[in-house]
Amino acid sequence: MPKLISKQITSFEKKMKGKRILFIGVKFYHYTEEIKKKMESLGAEVTFFYERDTSLKYALAKNFFPGYANKIQDLHYMEVIRKIGPLAFDYLFVIGGYKMEEWFVKTLKERLPDLKTILYQWDSIYNWECDYRHMIPWFDVTKTFDYKDSEMLHLENLPTFHTDEFKVVSTEIPKFDLFFVGGYSHVRYEFVKKLIRYCKTHGIKLKVHLAISIKYFLKEKLSGKALDASILSFSKLDQQEYYRLFKQANIIIDYTNPAQTGITTRSLDALGAGKKLLTTNEYIVREPGFNPEQIRIFDPHKIHIDKDFLAPKTFAHQNYSIEKWLDAVFD
């Protein structure tokens, strides 16, 4: 009779098993759901709420009646308190919390004196509506992906993660030399135009997906911006399509938001998959696995890509897994 091979349980899995977690996070693509699923797969009981009201009523109030929007937010957190009722939790785990008020955490701590509170940031305080400094004193632990925020606020720096599929990207003959995907901003749009011209001049195969909503496209046009619709996409890439295109690319391009210094998820996807990375983020040299053969920093205003860097080559997979990230968050 064959022996049953038992699964080795990690120390983090032991830490998570049976823990009750109140998870409050931002609505950001599929990442929040991936975090929740991973914690549950490790044996935790997770109760999730968005960190802000996601209704149309709130969206309209935020744009036209900001004072009323704040009241809606308070009602949102009152509803969270009502829904969890007498439930007990081991952890309050918050990502973002920009629209959270101190009274909410205070109320939970009074009800659950042994509750451990953790705040994590994958945006900088200098990004739009992302100032979380008012909440830091109410949390036992606060960590951030942003290098400058970490230094200025004396917080632990912790990069984000790639999802599990990037650990096992198969080696394919690249169809594209370069792959860029991102959401529209006018600065990014101007960069993409330069990148397209550069690649055409140098015979470089480029795949671009720069997403913009039709509503925002019309708003930009009405404001006088001359946009070429042929280089824009009016829908976001879903995760499956992004992954399919990612696998077909030799080099991943990361254009970092100038307001932030943290390493982007796009970059961690590349490093997790062992792909080459072109990035505008100079702070990436601080990462322990930095390798100039794999990672090049470029100036988006004066694009230049060394010919030798374009040669296809794969590298060892660096571990920025979601499980490793969670282990560090809950450490």
Secondary structure, DSSP 8 states (H G I E B T S, - for coil): ----------HHHHHHTT-EEEEEE---TTHHHHHHHHHHHTT-EEEEEESS--SHHHHHHHHH-HHHHHHHHHHHHHHHHHHHTT---SEEEEE--TT--HHHHHHHHHH-TT-EEEEEESS-TTSTT---GGGGGG-SEEEES-HHHHHHHT-EE----B-GGGGS------SEEEEEEEE--HHHHHHHHHHHHHHHHHT--EEEEEE--HHHHHHHHHTT----GGG-BSS---HHHHHHHHHTEEEEEE---TT--S--HHHHHHHHHT-EEEES-GGGGGSTT--TTTEEE--TTS----GGGGS---------BHHHHHHHHT-
